[in-house]
Amino acid sequence: MAEKIYRAMTLSERKKIQKLLEEGKSFCYIGGVLGRSHTSISNEVKRVGGDPRFYEAEKAQEIVGNSRKAASKTAFKAKMEKKNAKNK
């Protein structure tokens, strides 16, 4: 069985999601257009507030960017604490 590879949503994909949601398209339809599962589309919309009528691509991109920065800082802090503990 082929290994699944995670690909982050791009701003371009988020803009397509926004446009298609505004046209009243379903998550299944949007997933087919983008080559992603309908669950990925649903999760993306939930991450930004949950209501497909109010999905905004730019807001979604900002939220994800902030989440990644926070995760990166947390990982860096943990790595430094581990390094400092070794040096004691």
VMD Tcl script that builds the backbone (N, CA, C; Angstrom):
set m [mol new atoms 264]
animate dup $m
set s [atomselect $m all]
$s set {name element resname resid chain x y z} {
  {N N MET 1 A 0.839 -1.184 0.000}
  {CA C MET 1 A 0.000 0.000 0.000}
  {C C MET 1 A 0.887 1.252 0.000}
  {N N ALA 2 A 0.522 2.226 -0.769}
  {CA C ALA 2 A 1.307 3.447 -0.885}
  {C C ALA 2 A 1.205 4.271 0.395}
  {N N GLU 3 A 2.313 4.878 0.758}
  {CA C GLU 3 A 2.348 5.711 1.953}
  {C C GLU 3 A 1.705 7.055 1.644}
  {N N LYS 4 A 0.846 7.532 2.554}
  {CA C LYS 4 A 0.211 8.828 2.364}
  {C C LYS 4 A 1.207 9.924 2.709}
  {N N ILE 5 A 1.209 10.948 1.917}
  {CA C ILE 5 A 2.099 12.075 2.137}
  {C C ILE 5 A 1.243 13.299 2.445}
  {N N TYR 6 A 1.513 13.930 3.569}
  {CA C TYR 6 A 0.777 15.120 3.960}
  {C C TYR 6 A 1.290 16.320 3.175}
  {N N ARG 7 A 0.365 17.052 2.603}
  {CA C ARG 7 A 0.689 18.311 1.932}
  {C C ARG 7 A -0.157 19.406 2.567}
  {N N ALA 8 A 0.483 20.438 3.011}
  {CA C ALA 8 A -0.254 21.559 3.586}
  {C C ALA 8 A -1.051 22.256 2.489}
  {N N MET 9 A -2.187 22.809 2.859}
  {CA C MET 9 A -2.992 23.578 1.910}
  {C C MET 9 A -2.238 24.845 1.546}
  {N N THR 10 A -2.306 25.186 0.299}
  {CA C THR 10 A -1.686 26.428 -0.150}
  {C C THR 10 A -2.733 27.537 -0.133}
  {N N LEU 11 A -2.280 28.768 -0.215}
  {CA C LEU 11 A -3.211 29.899 -0.278}
  {C C LEU 11 A -4.078 29.783 -1.528}
  {N N SER 12 A -3.498 29.341 -2.618}
  {CA C SER 12 A -4.248 29.158 -3.864}
  {C C SER 12 A -5.388 28.156 -3.672}
  {N N GLU 13 A -5.102 27.045 -2.992}
  {CA C GLU 13 A -6.145 26.052 -2.729}
  {C C GLU 13 A -7.223 26.635 -1.817}
  {N N ARG 14 A -6.795 27.395 -0.831}
  {CA C ARG 14 A -7.762 28.005 0.086}
  {C C ARG 14 A -8.666 28.991 -0.648}
  {N N LYS 15 A -8.113 29.718 -1.593}
  {CA C LYS 15 A -8.929 30.648 -2.383}
  {C C LYS 15 A -9.942 29.890 -3.241}
  {N N LYS 16 A -9.532 28.740 -3.788}
  {CA C LYS 16 A -10.467 27.911 -4.563}
  {C C LYS 16 A -11.572 27.381 -3.665}
  {N N ILE 17 A -11.199 26.963 -2.447}
  {CA C ILE 17 A -12.204 26.483 -1.492}
  {C C ILE 17 A -13.208 27.593 -1.215}
  {N N GLN 18 A -12.715 28.787 -0.947}
  {CA C GLN 18 A -13.596 29.919 -0.655}
  {C C GLN 18 A -14.549 30.175 -1.819}
  {N N LYS 19 A -14.011 30.218 -3.024}
  {CA C LYS 19 A -14.828 30.486 -4.216}
  {C C LYS 19 A -15.895 29.414 -4.402}
  {N N LEU 20 A -15.505 28.154 -4.271}
  {CA C LEU 20 A -16.447 27.056 -4.482}
  {C C LEU 20 A -17.496 26.990 -3.373}
  {N N LEU 21 A -17.106 27.325 -2.144}
  {CA C LEU 21 A -18.087 27.381 -1.060}
  {C C LEU 21 A -19.099 28.502 -1.321}
  {N N GLU 22 A -18.617 29.628 -1.817}
  {CA C GLU 22 A -19.509 30.747 -2.145}
  {C C GLU 22 A -20.503 30.351 -3.235}
  {N N GLU 23 A -20.090 29.422 -4.105}
  {CA C GLU 23 A -20.968 28.921 -5.169}
  {C C GLU 23 A -21.895 27.813 -4.667}
  {N N GLY 24 A -21.743 27.438 -3.386}
  {CA C GLY 24 A -22.608 26.430 -2.800}
  {C C GLY 24 A -22.187 24.995 -3.059}
  {N N LYS 25 A -20.942 24.790 -3.462}
  {CA C LYS 25 A -20.448 23.440 -3.755}
  {C C LYS 25 A -20.209 22.666 -2.461}
  {N N SER 26 A -20.305 21.348 -2.539}
  {CA C SER 26 A -20.123 20.479 -1.371}
  {C C SER 26 A -18.640 20.220 -1.118}
  {N N PHE 27 A -18.348 19.725 0.094}
  {CA C PHE 27 A -16.977 19.355 0.432}
  {C C PHE 27 A -16.481 18.259 -0.505}
  {N N CYS 28 A -17.368 17.317 -0.847}
  {CA C CYS 28 A -16.977 16.230 -1.762}
  {C C CYS 28 A -16.593 16.791 -3.133}
  {N N TYR 29 A -17.391 17.717 -3.627}
  {CA C TYR 29 A -17.110 18.318 -4.933}
  {C C TYR 29 A -15.773 19.066 -4.892}
  {N N ILE 30 A -15.591 19.887 -3.857}
  {CA C ILE 30 A -14.365 20.677 -3.724}
  {C C ILE 30 A -13.152 19.762 -3.605}
  {N N GLY 31 A -13.282 18.710 -2.806}
  {CA C GLY 31 A -12.199 17.744 -2.669}
  {C C GLY 31 A -11.811 17.148 -4.007}
  {N N GLY 32 A -12.800 16.820 -4.832}
  {CA C GLY 32 A -12.532 16.268 -6.157}
  {C C GLY 32 A -11.790 17.253 -7.043}
  {N N VAL 33 A -12.193 18.514 -6.986}
  {CA C VAL 33 A -11.539 19.552 -7.795}
  {C C VAL 33 A -10.079 19.724 -7.377}
  {N N LEU 34 A -9.824 19.674 -6.070}
  {CA C LEU 34 A -8.467 19.911 -5.560}
  {C C LEU 34 A -7.621 18.647 -5.447}
  {N N GLY 35 A -8.235 17.496 -5.673}
  {CA C GLY 35 A -7.498 16.245 -5.529}
  {C C GLY 35 A -7.208 15.910 -4.071}
  {N N ARG 36 A -8.138 16.258 -3.206}
  {CA C ARG 36 A -8.028 15.999 -1.772}
  {C C ARG 36 A -9.308 15.336 -1.295}
  {N N SER 37 A -9.253 14.752 -0.115}
  {CA C SER 37 A -10.460 14.107 0.406}
  {C C SER 37 A -11.437 15.165 0.918}
  {N N HIS 38 A -12.720 14.783 0.950}
  {CA C HIS 38 A -13.725 15.705 1.472}
  {C C HIS 38 A -13.471 15.991 2.953}
  {N N THR 39 A -12.850 15.043 3.651}
  {CA C THR 39 A -12.531 15.235 5.068}
  {C C THR 39 A -11.490 16.341 5.237}
  {N N SER 40 A -10.526 16.399 4.338}
  {CA C SER 40 A -9.516 17.465 4.401}
  {C C SER 40 A -10.169 18.826 4.242}
  {N N ILE 41 A -11.143 18.908 3.342}
  {CA C ILE 41 A -11.837 20.181 3.116}
  {C C ILE 41 A -12.657 20.540 4.357}
  {N N SER 42 A -13.362 19.564 4.899}
  {CA C SER 42 A -14.162 19.783 6.099}
  {C C SER 42 A -13.290 20.247 7.261}
  {N N ASN 43 A -12.169 19.574 7.466}
  {CA C ASN 43 A -11.254 19.953 8.553}
  {C C ASN 43 A -10.712 21.358 8.355}
  {N N GLU 44 A -10.416 21.709 7.124}
  {CA C GLU 44 A -9.917 23.054 6.817}
  {C C GLU 44 A -10.955 24.102 7.206}
  {N N VAL 45 A -12.208 23.868 6.852}
  {CA C VAL 45 A -13.277 24.824 7.161}
  {C C VAL 45 A -13.494 24.899 8.678}
  {N N LYS 46 A -13.475 23.762 9.355}
  {CA C LYS 46 A -13.646 23.738 10.817}
  {C C LYS 46 A -12.547 24.522 11.514}
  {N N ARG 47 A -11.335 24.420 11.001}
  {CA C ARG 47 A -10.185 25.078 11.615}
  {C C ARG 47 A -10.373 26.595 11.660}
  {N N VAL 48 A -11.139 27.122 10.721}
  {CA C VAL 48 A -11.284 28.571 10.609}
  {C C VAL 48 A -12.588 29.089 11.216}
  {N N GLY 49 A -13.380 28.214 11.791}
  {CA C GLY 49 A -14.600 28.682 12.426}
  {C C GLY 49 A -15.773 27.750 12.236}
  {N N GLY 50 A -15.709 26.909 11.229}
  {CA C GLY 50 A -16.706 25.870 11.081}
  {C C GLY 50 A -17.862 26.142 10.145}
  {N N ASP 51 A -18.186 27.387 9.903}
  {CA C ASP 51 A -19.331 27.683 9.040}
  {C C ASP 51 A -18.854 27.953 7.614}
  {N N PRO 52 A -19.193 27.062 6.675}
  {CA C PRO 52 A -18.731 27.229 5.296}
  {C C PRO 52 A -19.161 28.545 4.648}
  {N N ARG 53 A -20.254 29.120 5.140}
  {CA C ARG 53 A -20.730 30.383 4.549}
  {C C ARG 53 A -19.773 31.541 4.820}
  {N N PHE 54 A -18.941 31.393 5.857}
  {CA C PHE 54 A -18.075 32.500 6.258}
  {C C PHE 54 A -16.589 32.179 6.128}
  {N N TYR 55 A -16.260 31.141 5.382}
  {CA C TYR 55 A -14.860 30.747 5.198}
  {C C TYR 55 A -14.113 31.834 4.429}
  {N N GLU 56 A -12.946 32.225 4.939}
  {CA C GLU 56 A -12.105 33.227 4.271}
  {C C GLU 56 A -10.700 32.667 4.104}
  {N N ALA 57 A -10.242 32.611 2.867}
  {CA C ALA 57 A -8.937 32.028 2.553}
  {C C ALA 57 A -7.796 32.746 3.266}
  {N N GLU 58 A -7.804 34.053 3.250}
  {CA C GLU 58 A -6.718 34.831 3.867}
  {C C GLU 58 A -6.673 34.595 5.379}
  {N N LYS 59 A -7.844 34.549 5.997}
  {CA C LYS 59 A -7.918 34.302 7.435}
  {C C LYS 59 A -7.392 32.904 7.758}
  {N N ALA 60 A -7.773 31.939 6.938}
  {CA C ALA 60 A -7.315 30.556 7.136}
  {C C ALA 60 A -5.798 30.474 7.040}
  {N N GLN 61 A -5.227 31.153 6.057}
  {CA C GLN 61 A -3.781 31.145 5.867}
  {C C GLN 61 A -3.081 31.754 7.082}
  {N N GLU 62 A -3.640 32.826 7.598}
  {CA C GLU 62 A -3.064 33.491 8.775}
  {C C GLU 62 A -3.132 32.588 10.006}
  {N N ILE 63 A -4.258 31.926 10.208}
  {CA C ILE 63 A -4.429 31.038 11.356}
  {C C ILE 63 A -3.429 29.898 11.303}
  {N N VAL 64 A -3.288 29.289 10.148}
  {CA C VAL 64 A -2.356 28.168 10.002}
  {C C VAL 64 A -0.920 28.645 10.189}
  {N N GLY 65 A -0.594 29.798 9.653}
  {CA C GLY 65 A 0.749 30.353 9.817}
  {C C GLY 65 A 1.079 30.589 11.275}
  {N N ASN 66 A 0.116 31.124 12.022}
  {CA C ASN 66 A 0.328 31.371 13.451}
  {C C ASN 66 A 0.474 30.068 14.218}
  {N N SER 67 A -0.303 29.050 13.842}
  {CA C SER 67 A -0.208 27.747 14.506}
  {C C SER 67 A 1.161 27.125 14.285}
  {N N ARG 68 A 1.654 27.235 13.066}
  {CA C ARG 68 A 2.968 26.659 12.756}
  {C C ARG 68 A 4.076 27.377 13.512}
  {N N LYS 69 A 3.968 28.696 13.613}
  {CA C LYS 69 A 4.981 29.460 14.350}
  {C C LYS 69 A 4.988 29.044 15.820}
  {N N ALA 70 A 3.803 28.910 16.398}
  {CA C ALA 70 A 3.702 28.527 17.808}
  {C C ALA 70 A 4.273 27.128 18.022}
  {N N ALA 71 A 3.957 26.211 17.127}
  {CA C ALA 71 A 4.470 24.839 17.249}
  {C C ALA 71 A 5.980 24.814 17.119}
  {N N SER 72 A 6.488 25.617 16.213}
  {CA C SER 72 A 7.933 25.683 15.999}
  {C C SER 72 A 8.638 26.226 17.243}
  {N N LYS 73 A 8.075 27.272 17.854}
  {CA C LYS 73 A 8.658 27.846 19.061}
  {C C LYS 73 A 8.643 26.840 20.200}
  {N N THR 74 A 7.556 26.099 20.337}
  {CA C THR 74 A 7.439 25.094 21.395}
  {C C THR 74 A 8.485 23.997 21.206}
  {N N ALA 75 A 8.635 23.533 19.971}
  {CA C ALA 75 A 9.614 22.477 19.680}
  {C C ALA 75 A 11.027 22.982 19.948}
  {N N PHE 76 A 11.314 24.226 19.564}
  {CA C PHE 76 A 12.639 24.798 19.780}
  {C C PHE 76 A 12.926 24.930 21.271}
  {N N LYS 77 A 11.928 25.388 22.026}
  {CA C LYS 77 A 12.091 25.550 23.476}
  {C C LYS 77 A 12.376 24.198 24.139}
  {N N ALA 78 A 11.636 23.165 23.742}
  {CA C ALA 78 A 11.848 21.829 24.306}
  {C C ALA 78 A 13.241 21.317 23.972}
  {N N LYS 79 A 13.686 21.560 22.766}
  {CA C LYS 79 A 15.020 21.117 22.336}
  {C C LYS 79 A 16.096 21.816 23.163}
  {N N MET 80 A 15.927 23.106 23.402}
  {CA C MET 80 A 16.915 23.859 24.173}
  {C C MET 80 A 16.925 23.412 25.632}
  {N N GLU 81 A 15.758 23.133 26.199}
  {CA C GLU 81 A 15.695 22.662 27.582}
  {C C GLU 81 A 16.398 21.311 27.721}
  {N N LYS 82 A 16.205 20.442 26.749}
  {CA C LYS 82 A 16.855 19.135 26.754}
  {C C LYS 82 A 18.373 19.300 26.653}
  {N N LYS 83 A 18.810 20.200 25.798}
  {CA C LYS 83 A 20.241 20.460 25.615}
  {C C LYS 83 A 20.837 21.024 26.910}
  {N N ASN 84 A 20.138 21.959 27.541}
  {CA C ASN 84 A 20.619 22.551 28.791}
  {C C ASN 84 A 20.680 21.525 29.911}
  {N N ALA 85 A 19.738 20.617 29.947}
  {CA C ALA 85 A 19.714 19.567 30.981}
  {C C ALA 85 A 20.917 18.639 30.798}
  {N N LYS 86 A 21.304 18.369 29.581}
  {CA C LYS 86 A 22.476 17.517 29.300}
  {C C LYS 86 A 23.761 18.187 29.777}
  {N N ASN 87 A 23.844 19.492 29.613}
  {CA C ASN 87 A 25.054 20.243 29.940}
  {C C ASN 87 A 25.235 20.473 31.434}
  {N N LYS 88 A 24.257 20.172 32.235}
  {CA C LYS 88 A 24.355 20.413 33.694}
  {C C LYS 88 A 25.085 19.313 34.383}
}
mol reanalyze $m
mol bondsrecalc $m
mol representation Tube
mol addrep $m
